[in-house]
Structure formats: structure tokens, C-alpha cells
Amino acid sequence: MAEPVPASKDRRPASTRSIALLFLKLGLIAFGGPAAHVALMRREIVERRRWIGERDFLQMFAACNLIPGPSSTELAIYLGYRLAGPLGLVLAGTLFIAPAMLIMLGIAMVYVHYGSTHVAVSALNGIRPVVVAIVAWALLDLGKRILTRWALWPIALGVFGLSLASVNPILLLALAGIASALISLSRVAARPRGTAMVIAGKVALPLAVVTAHPGRLATVFLTFLKLGAVSYGSGYVLFAFLHADFVAGLHWLTNAQLADAVALGQATPGPVFTTATFLGYLFAGVPGALVATLGIFLPGFCLVPFLDHIVRLVQAHASARAVLDGVNVGALGLIAGVTVLLAHTALHDPLTVILAAVAFPLLIWRPLASPALIALGAAVGIVAGR
């Protein structure tokens, strides 16, 4: 069990109440995706409150990338665990997730009742190209940090091609990990003293097909539980799994609705994974929203208490680091595949192409501008649809 962080000359004690209030606040104001979430946590916890030291904070964030699931949410859970043990874990994680979950639930209700109106369809037509730009930016940003050696490129390209052929994403991640391990072994065999790898068109929304259906609850829970347990790489790789399971597999979702879910996850505060709340409501009403949210976040709550052991295991075994590298590279290939699928749905006329082309360089310049760009896309879509 994690012990609460002791007070020292450089650190201040954290009460349970102050931990709860801080993570509730972060859940309400943390717009902009995982990078913005981590930056806000660092400012509040390291700089302002001095509950955790800079080095410890960075090591904790790096550790969260070793397990599947939303890294910024797992960082919130891990921070709560370090500061106040199991109670801190529950409070920090739950209160960081809850505001976004409730907001997404409200949006889902509005979407189901008004998503087929002319204004909503026009707004969504303007939002979807911005979503393509956001996911493309994420692909570029992650690629610069993950594809650190040319030997990893064939793995990413292979996963990308096979994902477009509808090969199961979990199988692709497993194959990517194995391929990376084999490359690592071949390098070690060739150079016994070498170093180990570094961890490194307008369409009315067919809402009738996703109306509430209590019989789907078990499938919703188990599918989102699986997604929470295998979604390595970033929140964006989640959308590749959503496409495989709910668009291509169960046919409960369309590509357009998937693009809308991505957009709403970007435009609201808190974890991108609360997209599960939105989709759960579409699939099975309020119970579906609750079980989907529980399923996708449950693995993170269960794995975080073991993070210190996982870090030691990965640091001690070069083969484990190589497999993890391969899984992250495979996740990059999955994100590339879902980018193509979203672009095929969203870019259907000159205006949508222009919106994506303008949004992409703006995101490179100002990565935290995605909520504003989504609002701009909606406004342009409404004006153009009149």
C-alpha cells in the first residue's frame, strides 16, 4: 500500500479534503486533452501546492505510460494514491472523471433528441474536419516521440495497413510488441554489448440504430472494460478500437457518429475517455452510460497501485522494454488508420477540406486550441448550411 507523502522543507502535507477539491476543480477546467491535463496537474501540485517534487511528478507520469488506459487520468489516480493511499486514489480518480462524465451524459441526451435537426447536422459537418486535423496532429506529435529509430517504421506502417484491412487491433498490438522484441534480440545478438531500447457528405444521423436497449448492457460493459485494458498509446488509439468493435463489428455506430464522439471528447473538460459515457448512452441509455464509464476506467484504478512494481519489472528487463516500445509503435499505426477512416467520412467537399487544412497548422502552432477550433468549425458549418 502506498504511504502518504511526508511533509518536509520542500513539500507540504495534503489533506483528504484538499485533494478532493483540487481534483474536482481539475475535472471541471481541464480542457485540451492529456497534454493540457498533465500541465495543469504539474502547476497545481508541484508549483502551487508543493505536494509532490518535480522529479517525482515526472517519474510518475512516465510510469503511467507503461500501463494501458488514459495516461492523464491514471496520473490523477496515481497522485491521489501517493498523497493519501487508497482513499486518495478513489477520490482523485473519481472526482477528476465525474464532471466530464456528467457533461457528456447531458450532451448525449441532447444529441439523441436534436442531433438530426438541420442546425445540428450543419454544425457537425463543420466540426468533423477539425476532428480529422486534431487526430492528425496527435499522430504527428506522438510520432516524433515514438518513432525514434528507423527500425520501428516498418512496424508502424504494417499495423497501419493491416488496420485498414480490418484486422483486430488487439492482435495488431500483440504482433507489434513481438516484432519489436525480435528486432531487439537481433540487435543484441549482432552487438552483445549494445544498449537496450529506450522506452520510449451531409448525412442525417441514424440515431434509431443506437436507441436505449437494456439487453445490451453486458456487452457494453465488457467491451468498454476490454478497451480500458488494451488501449495503449494515448486517448486517440481508443478510437481505433471503437471503430473495430462498434462500427465494423457490432454495427451499433457509424463513422459519422464516431467522428462526433471524438469531437465531443475534445470539446469538453476532463478525460477524453469519457467518450465512453456518450456512446454508452447512445447504446443503452443512462444505465449504458454508467456501465461504459465504469468499464473503461476500472482497469486504471486496478493497475495504478501496482505501478511501482511494473516500473521495476520494465527497468530490469530489456525484452519488456522492447515489447512496450512495439505496442506504442503499433498504437501509432492504429491512430493513422483511424485518421484515414475519419477523413473519408468528414472531408466530402471543398469547405471541409479547407477547414481541416487550416486547423492542422493552427494545432501545430497552438496545441491547446482544439476546443476553440471545434467551436469555430461548428459556427462555419452552421453558416454554410443555411
N, C-alpha and C positions, 0 to 999 in steps of 0.2 A: 504494500500500500504506500502511496506517495505521502510523504510528510509535508505539512505546510511549510512554506519558505520562511526561514527565520529572519527576524529583524536584525539589521546591522547598521553600521555607519552609512553604508551606501544604499540600503534597502529599507523600505517602510513596511510595517505589518499591514495585511489586508484583512478586513473583517468580512464575514459572510455577507452581510447586508451591502457593503460597498462593492463586493464582487458582483452580486446580483444586479444592483443598479447600473453598474458600468456595462455589463454585457446586454442588459435590456436597452440601454442607450445606444450601444453599437448596433444592435439589431434593428434599430429604428433609423439610424443615419448612415449606415454603411452601404452607400451606393457605389457602383463602379466595378463590381467583380472582385475576385480573390486578391489581386494585387492591391487594390484600394483597401480592402478589409485588413490585410496584414499591416499596411502602413498606418491605418487608424489605431490598431491594437498596439503597435510599437509606440506611437505617440502618447497614447493614454497610459499604458502600463509601464513602459521603460522610461520615457522622458518626464511625463507629468507626475505620475504617482510613485515611480521608482520601486515598484513591487518586484520586478524581475530585472536582472542586469542585461546589458546589451548582448553580451556574448551568449548568455543562457537563452535569451529570446531567439537569436538567430539559429542556435543549435536545435532548439525545439521546433522551429519552423522547418528546418531541413529534415528533422526526424519525421514530421507529418507527411512528407513526400514519399516515405518508404512504405506507407500503407494505402490501400485503396480508399476512395471517397473524397469529399471536398476538403482540400487541404486547409483553407482558412477556417472552416467550421471546426475541423479537428484541432487546429491550433487553439481556438477558443476553448474547446473541451480540455485540451492538454494544459492550458494556462490555469483553468479553474482547478484541475486536478493537482497541479503543483502548488497552487496557492492555498487550497483548503481541502485537499483529499477528495474522497468520493462525493461528498455533498457539493463541493465546489465544481466538480466535473458535471454533475447533473444540472446545477443552477446555471453555470456559464453556457453550456451547450443548449439547454432548453430555452433560456431567455434570449440567446442570440438567434435562434431559429424561429421562435414563436411570432415575432412581429411580421416577418416575411411570410410565414405560413398563413396568418390571418389575412394579410393584404392580398395574397394570391388566391385565397379562398373567395374573398369578395370579388376580385376581378373575374374569377372563373364563373361566378353566378351571373355577373353582368354579361360576360362573353356568351354564355349559353342562351340568354334571353334576347340579347341585342346584337350578337355577332354577325347576323345575316342582314342587318339593315344596310342601306346604301352608304351611309356615313361610315359605319364600322368597316365595311368591305373596302372602301376607298382609303381609309386610314391604314388598314393592314397592308394594302398594296404598296403604300409608301414606306411602311416600317420594314417589310421583308427584305428589300435590297440593303438597308442599313444593317440588318442582321447578318447578311452574307459578308458584308465588309467587316463586321465585328469578329466573326469566326475566322475570316481570312487573316485579320490582324493577329488574332490569338495564335494561329498556325505559324505565322512568321516569327512572332515573339518567342514561342516555345521552341521553334526550330533552331533559333540561334543559340539556345542554351542546351538543347538535347543532342543535336547532330554535330558533335564536337570532332568527329573523325569520319573520314570518307568511308571507312568500313561499315558504318551504320546506315549509310544512304540506301544500299540495296534492300535492307530490311524494311525501312520506311516505305520505299517505293513498292515493294512486294505486297505489304499489307494494304497499301492504298489501292492497288489494282485488284486484289482479291476481295476487298471490301465492296468495291463497285460491282463485283460478281456475286454479291450477297452471301459470301462465306461468313460463318458465325464469328462475331467479334471476339468472343472468349477464346475460341480456337486460334484465332489470329494472334492474340496477345500471347498465348502459350507458345506458339511457334516462334514468335519474335524473341521471346526470352530464351528459348532453346538455341536459336540461331546465334544470338549474341554470346551465349555461353560457349558454343563451339568455336566461334571466332576468337574468343578469349583464350581457350585452350590451345588453339593452333598457334597463337602468338607466343604463349608461354613455352610451347614445345620448340618453336623456332628460336626463341631468345629466353633461355631458362632464367636469366637474371633480370628480365624485363619487369616493368612496373604493371600493376593491376589497373583495370579501367577505372576512370573517375566516375563517381556517382553522378553520377550526373542526373400569265394572263389573268383577268379579273374573274374570280370564281366565287360563287355563293358558298358559304361554309356548310358542309353537310353535317350539321350538328345532330341530326336524328340518329346517326350511327353510334353516337357516344353518349346517349342519354343514360341517366342513372339506371343501374342494373345490379341489384343486391347479389345475384348469383356470381358476379364477377369478383367479389371481394377477396376470396382466397387467391385467385390468380393475380389480382392487383398487388396484394401484399407480398406474395412470394416473388413476383417479377421484380418489384422495386427493391426487395431485400437482396436479391441476386445482383441487381445493378449497383447497389451500395457496396457490395462486397467485391466487385470486379472493376469498378471504374477508376483505373489508374490514369495519370497524366495531367488532368485538370478537369474542371467542370464541363469543358467543351466536349470531352470524349464521351460524356454521358449521352449526348445527342446521337452519336453513332449507335449506341446500344438501344436508345429509344426507337430509332428508325428500324433496327433489326427486329426488335420484339413487337412493337405496336403498329408500325407501318407495314413492313414486309411480312411479319409473322402472323399476328392476330388480326390485322386489318381493322383495328379499332381507331386508327388515326390516319390522317392524310399528311402528305408532305407540307401542304399549306398550314395545317394546324400545328405541325412540328415547328415550322418557322415562327408561328405566332407564339408558341410556348417559349422558344429561345428568346424572342423579343421581350416578352413579359418578365422573364427571369433576369434580363439585363436592366430593365427599366424600374425594377423595384429594389428596395434595400435588402441587405442580408444575403444568405447563401443562394447561389444560382440553382442549387439542387432543390429548392422549394418549387421549381418547375413540377416536381412530383405532386405537390398539392394541387396545382392547377389541373394536371392530367388526371389525377385520381378523382377529382370532382366530375370531370367530363365522363369518366368511365363508370362511376358508381355513386355519384352524389357526395354528400358530406361524409358518410362513412368511408367512401373510397378515398377522399382527400386525406382523411386522418390515417388510414392504414398505409397509404402510399408514402406519406411523410414519415411515419414510424418506420416503415420498411427500409427506406433509402438511407436514413440517418442512424439506424440501430447498429450497423457494423462499426461505425466510427466510435460510438460510445463504448462498444465492447473491446475494440482494439487499442484505444488510447492508453489504458492502464498498463499495457504490455509494451509500450513503445521503447522504453529504456532497454528491455531485453532484445527487442527487434534490432535496435541500433547496434548493440554489441555483436549480434549474430552477423549482420551485414558487414560490419567493420572487420570481423575476424575471418571472413571467407570471401576470397576474390570471385569465386563462382557465383555466390549470392549477389554480389555487386553487378556482375556481368548479366545475370538474368534480369535484375531490376532495370539495368540500362536498356536491355532489349524490350522489356514491357513498355517502358516510357517511349522508346522509338516507335513501337507498334501503335501506341496510343496516338502518336503524331500522324501516322498513316491513316488511322481511323478518322481523325479530325479532318484530314484532307479529303477523305471520301465523303463525309457528311457535308463539307463545304460545296463540293460539286453538286450533290443532290439538292441542297438548298438553293444554289444558284440556278439550277434548272427550273425550279418552281418559281423563284422570285423575279428573275430577270427576263421579262417577257416583252418589253417594249423599250424604245429609246430612253424614256424618262426613268425607268427603273435601273437601267444600265448606268445612266448619269448619276443617279443617287448613290449607287454602290461605288462608282469611280470617285466621287467627291468625298464620301465618308471614309474610305480606306486611308488616304494620306492624312486626313484630319486625325484619325485614330493613332497613326504613327507619331504624329506631332503632339497630340494630347490624348494619351491612352485612357484617361478617366472621363472622357467626354461622351461615352456611349449613351447615358440616359438623355442628354441634351440632343444628340443626333437622332435618337429614336423619336423624340418629340417632334423634331424638325421633319423627319420622314413622314410622320403621321399628318402633320399640317400640310405638307406638299401633296400627299395623297388625297386629302380631303379637297383641297383647292382644285387639283387636276380632275377629280371625279365629279365636279359639279357640272 
